[in-house]
Amino acid sequence: MTRKQKALFDYLCRYITENGGVAPSYDEMKDALGLASKSGIHRLVESLIHQGYIRRPFNRARAIEIVRLPSVYEAPAPRPIVVNKTISLGVIASHIALQPWCRADLETVMNSLKELRAMEEIAA
């Protein structure tokens, strides 16, 4: 996941949580990421869909659903990880609780949350 994709994904998680499940418009996403056009947002959204992080249900306006969270534990980080305070453990947990995939691997999810909490405490 690129930096821009991660920034958009974080923004989507935060916005959807704060607005009762409603996704932002492409204009709102464009403004939040500081992009000049909506075509850049379209490319980022399509890449997140292609990678399986989000999906866009048919026949619904402003509908983007978080399908899975990115795994930050696939490979060791080349530098220390600083947890972005804008997407807290509460936001992550609320998305995990809604996702059907988390039931199959609950132990991994709980371990990831514990690691995130430890990183959040280190970053504070």
N, C-alpha and C positions, 0 to 999 in steps of 0.2 A: 504494500500500500504506500503510495507516494505521500509527501507532506500535504499536498493540496487535497488529495482524497481523504486523508486522515482528518484534516481541518473540516472538510465538509461533513464527514461522518460524525465527528464530535458535535458539530453544530446541529445536525439532524437529530441526534440523540437528545441533546439539551432542549431543542425547540419542541420536539414531539412530546417530551415529558412535561414541559411547562405549559403546553397548550392542549392538554387532554387528548393526545393522539392525533391531532391535526398537523399535517406536514406544512412546512413553509412553501411559499410560492418560489418560482425560479428567480423572480426579482429580489425577493428577500434573501435568498441564498447568494445571489450575485453580490448584493450589497454587503452581506456579512463577511464574505471572503475577499472583498475589494476587487472583484473582477470587472472588466469593462463591458462584457456582453454575456447574454444568457447562453450563448453557444458553448462557452467554456464550462458552465454549470451542467449543461446537457451532456457533454463528454464525461465529466466527473461522475454524474449520476449513472450514466450507462456503464462506466467502468466498475462502479460499486455493485451494480446489478450483475454484471458479467462475473465478478469475483464472488458473488453469493452473499454479500453483506446486507444488501437491501433488496426489496422487490417493490414493484409498482403495480398494484392490483388494477385490472381492467375496469372500465366503466365507472371510475371514481375520480373526481377531481381532487387535486392536492393530496393524493394518497400515496404515501411512501411508508413501508413497514420495515422495521429493523429485523433482519432474519437471523443474523449471528454477529457476535462481536469479534473483532480481529484478535488473533492470538499473538500477544507480544512475547510469548515464551517459546516460539519455535526455534529461535537461534539466540545465542548470547548477544547482548547489545554491545556495540563497540565502545560506547561511553555510558556513563550513569544515566538511568532513566529518571526523568523528572515528571511526576504525575501532574497532569493538567488539572488544576483545582476546579475548573468550570464543569468538568464531568466527574462527579464524585462517586463514591461507592454506592450511594443511594440511587443515583441515576442508573448505574450499571446493574445493580440488583433489581431495580424495577423492570428493566428490559429483559434480564435473564428470567425473571419470574414469569414473564408473558410468553416465552419462547418454548415451543414443544421440544426442541433439540436438547434443552438443558436437562430434561428428566432422564435421558439416557446416560448422561455423564455428569451427574450431580457432584460427585466427589471432586472431579477436575475443576468444576466451576467454583466450588467452595475453596479449594486450595488456591485458585487464582485470585479470589477475593481476599484471602488472607495475605497473599503476597502483595496485592495492591495496597492493602491497609498498611503493611509494613513500609512500602515505598512512600506512601503518603505521609507517614510519621517521620521518615528520614528527610523528606523534602520540606517539612514544616520548620 
